C-alpha cells in the first residue's frame, strides 16, 4: 500500500497555490503529478509543469489554450479538470483524483482482463472519448497509462492536453515522437481526427485482453514501419473481441467505426447490464480488491501543516477557477470572546421567577391533592 503514495521528495514543492501537496503520484515529460485536497476535502491530482517548459512562451500559449478547452469537457467517464493556473510561475492544473490504477499498471500487476471486463472498459472509454469530441477536442494520446480504473468504470485522463505534452517531446528536427507504440497511422503522417481516437480504443481493448501492444515493441522506426504496413498482432486475443478490435485498428481512418458505434457495440455485448455497473462488478477480482490501496485516505500527512500555509491574497483566489476568495484576518485579530459573566448572571435571574412560579404551582397542587 505504501508505494501507492510515494512521499514528496526534497526537490518537490510543499504547496501549489492554496493546495498542500501530500504525495507524488507520478511524473512524465511535462511535469510531476501530486495528490492534494480541496479545502473541503475533495481529493485532487495536481500536475505541475517543469520549469524548463514553463519558461517557454510558445509552450505557455499552448498550455493556456488547451487547459481552457479541457475545462469544457463534461462526462461520466473522464477525470474533469477542477482548477488551473496556466499563468503561474510554475503552471499547473488539477483534476479529480481517481482512486484506482491505470490500465497499464493493472495489466502489468494482475495480467490480462476477461472478455466482460474488456467490453466494460471499451464502452466506458468510448463514452469518455465521445465527451472529449463533443467539446471540440481530440485526445491524440489515448493509451493504457491514460485510462484509470475506478470501482464504477474507467476514466479517461489528460484529454485535450496531448498537444502541450507533445511539445515537450519534440526532437531536434521538430518531429513529434509522441508515444510511438500507440500512435495511429495518420499520426505518423502528421494528421489527426476523431478516427485517431477510435484507433486508440481498439488498441486499449487489445492491450487489456492480451497484455501486449498491437505492433509490439522496438525502435521508433521499426514501430512506425509495422504500424503503417503490418496487420495488428492478435496473438492471445479472444475470438469474440477480434471483430471490433480489427475494425478499430483499420489503417484507413474512413474504414473505422465511429466512437458512438464502438460504445453501442460494447454496450450490447454486456448483455443488458449498464456500462456503469454496481461498484467493482466490472473489474477482475484481483484488480477490484486492490482499489482500497488507492484510497486517498491512505495518503501520508501533509508536509506543510495547514496553519503554516502561506495565505494567498484574495484577488489571486478570485482569479482561480472554482474558488471564491475570503480576505485573510488582519494582524492582531482576536476571535470574539464569550459573553461577560454579568450578562450570563442577568440571564439566570430572568429565568428564576419562572422556576419559582413552577415550585409555587407544584406546592399548591400538592396541598389541593392532600
C-alpha positions in Angstrom: 0.0 0.0 0.0 2.8 2.4 0.9 4.2 2.5 -2.7 0.8 3.7 -4.0 1.5 7.2 -2.4 5.3 7.8 -2.5 6.3 10.7 -0.2 7.4 14.1 -1.5 11.0 14.4 -2.5 13.2 17.2 -1.2 13.0 19.0 -4.5 9.2 18.8 -4.6 7.1 21.8 -3.7 5.2 21.6 -0.5 2.3 23.7 -1.7 0.9 24.9 -5.0 -1.4 27.9 -4.7 -3.8 27.0 -1.9 -3.2 23.3 -2.2 -0.9 21.5 0.3 0.7 18.6 -1.6 0.5 15.2 0.1 2.3 12.6 -2.1 3.9 12.2 -5.5 1.6 10.3 -7.8 3.8 10.1 -10.9 5.9 12.0 -13.4 6.1 12.5 -17.1 7.7 14.5 -19.8 5.7 17.6 -19.0 5.9 17.5 -15.2 5.1 15.8 -12.0 1.7 14.8 -10.6 0.8 15.2 -6.9 -2.0 14.3 -4.6 -3.8 17.1 -2.8 -7.2 18.0 -1.4 -9.6 20.9 -1.8 -10.4 22.9 1.4 -13.5 20.8 1.8 -11.5 17.5 1.5 -12.2 16.6 -2.2 -9.1 14.6 -3.5 -7.3 16.1 -6.4 -4.4 15.1 -8.7 -2.3 18.2 -9.4 0.0 18.3 -12.4 2.8 20.8 -12.2 4.8 21.8 -15.3 8.5 21.6 -15.2 10.3 25.0 -15.1 12.1 24.2 -18.3 8.9 24.3 -20.3 7.3 27.0 -18.1 9.9 29.5 -19.3 8.9 28.9 -23.0 6.3 31.4 -24.3 5.1 29.0 -27.0 4.5 26.2 -24.5 2.6 28.6 -22.2 0.4 29.8 -25.0 -0.5 26.2 -26.0 -0.9 25.1 -22.4 -3.2 28.0 -21.6 -5.4 27.3 -24.7 -5.7 23.6 -24.0 -6.5 24.0 -20.3 -9.4 26.3 -21.3 -10.6 23.7 -23.8 -10.2 20.8 -21.3 -12.3 22.6 -18.7 -15.3 22.4 -21.2 -15.3 18.6 -21.2 -18.2 17.1 -19.3 -18.9 13.4 -18.9 -19.2 10.4 -16.7 -16.0 8.6 -17.8 -13.4 11.3 -17.5 -11.4 12.9 -14.8 -12.6 16.5 -15.1 -10.3 19.5 -14.7 -11.3 21.2 -11.5 -8.8 24.1 -11.2 -5.8 25.5 -13.1 -3.3 28.4 -13.2 -1.6 28.4 -16.6 0.0 31.8 -15.8 1.6 31.0 -12.5 5.4 30.9 -12.3 5.0 27.1 -12.3 1.9 26.4 -14.4 -0.4 23.7 -13.0 -3.8 22.1 -13.4 -5.9 20.0 -11.0 -8.2 17.1 -11.9 -10.4 14.9 -9.8 -8.3 12.2 -8.2 -9.3 8.7 -9.3 -8.8 6.0 -6.7 -7.6 3.2 -8.9 -4.6 2.1 -11.0 -4.0 2.8 -14.7 -4.9 0.1 -17.2 -1.1 -0.1 -17.8 -0.4 -0.8 -14.1 -3.3 -3.1 -13.6 -2.4 -5.4 -16.5 1.2 -5.4 -15.6 0.4 -6.4 -12.0 -2.6 -8.7 -12.5 -2.5 -9.9 -16.1 -5.0 -9.6 -19.0 -8.7 -8.9 -18.4 -11.6 -11.3 -19.1 -13.8 -10.5 -22.1 -16.6 -9.0 -20.0 -14.2 -6.5 -18.3 -12.8 -5.6 -21.7 -16.3 -4.8 -23.0 -17.0 -2.6 -20.0 -13.6 -0.9 -20.4 -14.3 -0.3 -24.1 -17.8 1.0 -23.5 -16.8 3.4 -20.8 -13.7 4.7 -22.5 -15.6 5.2 -25.8 -18.2 7.3 -23.8 -15.4 9.3 -22.3 -13.9 10.0 -25.7 -17.3 11.0 -27.0 -17.4 13.7 -24.3 -13.9 14.9 -25.4 -15.1 15.1 -29.0 -18.3 16.9 -28.0 -16.1 19.7 -26.6 -14.3 20.0 -29.9 -11.1 18.2 -28.8 -9.2 15.1 -30.0 -7.3 13.2 -27.3 -4.4 12.2 -29.5 -2.6 10.2 -26.8 -5.1 7.7 -25.5 -3.1 4.8 -24.2 -3.2 2.4 -21.2 -1.4 4.8 -19.0 -4.1 7.5 -19.7 -7.0 5.3 -18.6 -7.6 4.9 -14.8 -9.8 2.1 -13.4 -12.3 3.2 -10.8 -14.8 1.0 -9.0 -17.7 2.3 -11.2 -15.9 2.3 -14.5 -12.9 3.6 -16.4 -11.8 7.2 -16.5 -10.0 8.9 -19.4 -7.4 11.4 -18.3 -5.1 14.0 -20.0 -7.7 14.8 -22.7 -7.0 17.9 -24.7 -3.5 18.3 -23.2 -1.7 16.0 -25.6 -0.6 18.9 -27.8 1.1 20.6 -24.9 2.6 17.3 -23.7 3.8 16.6 -27.3 5.5 19.9 -27.3 7.8 18.7 -24.5 8.8 15.6 -26.6 9.9 17.3 -29.8 13.1 16.0 -31.4 15.8 18.3 -32.6 14.2 18.3 -36.1 10.8 19.3 -34.8 9.2 15.9 -35.3 6.8 14.9 -32.5 7.5 11.3 -31.4 4.5 11.1 -29.1 4.0 7.6 -27.8 5.1 5.6 -30.8 3.6 2.2 -29.7 0.1 3.7 -29.5 0.0 6.2 -32.4 -2.4 5.8 -35.4 -1.0 5.6 -38.9 -2.2 9.1 -39.8 -0.4 10.5 -36.7 2.8 9.2 -38.2 2.0 11.1 -41.3 1.2 14.3 -39.3 -2.6 14.4 -39.2 -5.3 13.6 -36.6 -9.0 13.3 -36.5 -11.7 11.8 -34.3 -10.9 8.4 -36.0 -7.4 8.7 -34.4 -9.0 8.2 -31.0 -11.0 5.2 -32.4 -7.8 3.5 -33.4 -6.6 4.0 -29.8 -9.8 2.5 -28.4 -9.1 -0.7 -30.4 -5.5 -0.7 -29.1 -6.8 -0.3 -25.5 -9.1 -3.3 -25.9 -6.3 -5.4 -27.4 -3.9 -4.5 -24.6 -6.4 -5.2 -21.9 -7.3 -8.6 -23.4 -3.7 -9.8 -24.1 -1.2 -7.7 -22.2 0.7 -6.7 -25.3 0.7 -3.9 -27.9 -0.8 -4.2 -31.3 2.5 -3.7 -33.1 4.9 -5.0 -30.4 8.0 -3.2 -29.1 11.2 -1.9 -30.7 12.7 1.2 -32.1 10.6 4.1 -33.2 11.4 3.5 -36.8 10.5 -0.2 -36.6 7.3 0.5 -34.8 6.3 3.1 -37.4 7.0 0.6 -40.2 4.9 -2.1 -38.7 2.2 0.4 -37.9 2.0 1.6 -41.5 2.4 -1.8 -43.2 1.7 -4.8 -41.0 -1.6 -6.1 -39.5 -2.0 -5.9 -35.7 -0.7 -8.8 -33.6 -3.8 -10.5 -32.3 -2.0 -13.4 -30.6 -3.9 -14.4 -27.5 -6.9 -12.2 -28.3 -10.3 -13.9 -27.6 -12.3 -14.6 -30.8 -15.3 -12.6 -29.7 -13.2 -9.4 -29.3 -11.4 -9.6 -32.6 -14.1 -8.1 -35.0 -14.4 -4.8 -33.0 -10.6 -4.6 -32.4 -9.7 -5.2 -36.1 -12.3 -2.7 -37.3 -10.9 0.0 -34.9 -7.3 -0.7 -35.9 -8.0 -0.3 -39.7 -5.2 1.5 -41.4 -7.6 3.9 -43.2 -9.5 6.2 -40.8 -12.5 6.0 -43.1 -12.8 2.2 -42.5 -13.1 2.6 -38.7 -16.4 2.7 -36.8 -17.4 5.9 -35.1 -16.9 6.4 -31.3 -20.7 6.0 -30.9 -20.7 2.8 -32.8 -17.9 1.4 -30.6 -19.8 2.3 -27.5 -23.0 0.9 -28.8 -21.4 -2.4 -29.8 -19.6 -2.9 -26.4 -22.7 -1.9 -24.5 -24.8 -4.5 -26.4 -22.2 -7.2 -25.5 -22.5 -6.5 -21.8 -25.8 -8.5 -22.1 -28.3 -6.0 -20.7 -26.1 -4.6 -17.9 -25.3 -0.9 -18.0 -21.8 0.3 -18.8 -21.7 1.7 -15.3 -22.4 -1.5 -13.2 -22.6 -1.9 -9.5 -19.5 -1.0 -7.5 -16.4 -3.0 -8.6 -18.5 -5.6 -10.5 -16.9 -4.8 -13.8 -13.2 -5.4 -12.8 -11.4 -8.7 -12.5 -11.4 -9.7 -8.8 -7.6 -9.1 -8.1 -7.9 -5.6 -9.5 -11.1 -4.8 -7.6 -9.5 -6.0 -4.4 -6.6 -3.7 -4.9 -8.7 -0.5 -5.2 -8.7 0.1 -1.5 -5.0 0.7 -1.6 -5.6 3.7 -3.9 -8.0 5.4 -1.5 -6.8 9.0 -0.8 -7.4 8.2 2.9 -4.1 6.3 2.8 -2.0 9.2 1.7 0.7 10.4 4.1 0.1 13.5 6.2 0.8 16.9 4.7 4.4 18.0 4.9 3.2 21.6 5.5 0.7 21.9 8.3 -2.4 24.0 7.3 -1.7 26.6 10.0 1.7 27.3 8.4 0.4 27.6 4.8 1.2 30.9 3.2 -2.1 32.7 2.7 -2.9 33.7 -0.9 -4.3 37.2 -1.5 -8.0 37.3 -2.1 -7.5 38.7 -5.6 -5.4 35.7 -6.6 -8.0 33.3 -5.2 -10.8 35.1 -7.0 -8.9 34.6 -10.3 -8.6 30.9 -9.7 -11.4 28.9 -11.4 -13.8 27.3 -9.0 -12.6 29.3 -6.0 -14.2 32.1 -4.1 -12.0 34.5 -2.2 -12.1 35.3 1.5 -9.9 38.1 2.8 -7.4 36.9 5.5 -7.9 38.2 9.0 -6.0 41.4 9.8 -2.9 41.2 12.0 -3.8 41.1 15.7 -7.4 39.9 15.1 -8.9 38.1 18.0 -11.9 35.8 17.9 -15.0 37.1 19.7 -14.9 36.3 23.4 -17.8 34.7 25.3 -20.4 36.9 26.8 -19.3 38.6 30.1 -20.2 36.9 33.4 -22.5 39.8 34.3 -24.7 39.1 31.2 -24.9 35.4 32.0 -25.9 36.2 35.6 -28.7 38.5 34.4 -30.0 35.8 32.1 -30.2 33.4 35.1 -32.0 36.0 37.1 -34.6 36.4 34.3 -35.2 32.7 34.4 -35.6 32.4 38.2 -39.2 33.8 38.5 -40.4 31.2 36.1 -38.8 28.4 38.3 -40.3 29.9 41.4 -43.7 30.0 39.8 -43.3 26.4 39.0 -42.5 25.5 42.6 -45.4 27.5 43.9 -47.7 25.9 41.4 -46.4 22.5 42.5 -47.0 23.2 46.2 -50.5 24.4 45.5 -51.3 21.3 43.6 -49.8 19.1 46.3 -52.0 20.9 49.0 -55.1 20.6 46.9 -54.4 16.9 46.4 -53.9 16.5 50.2 
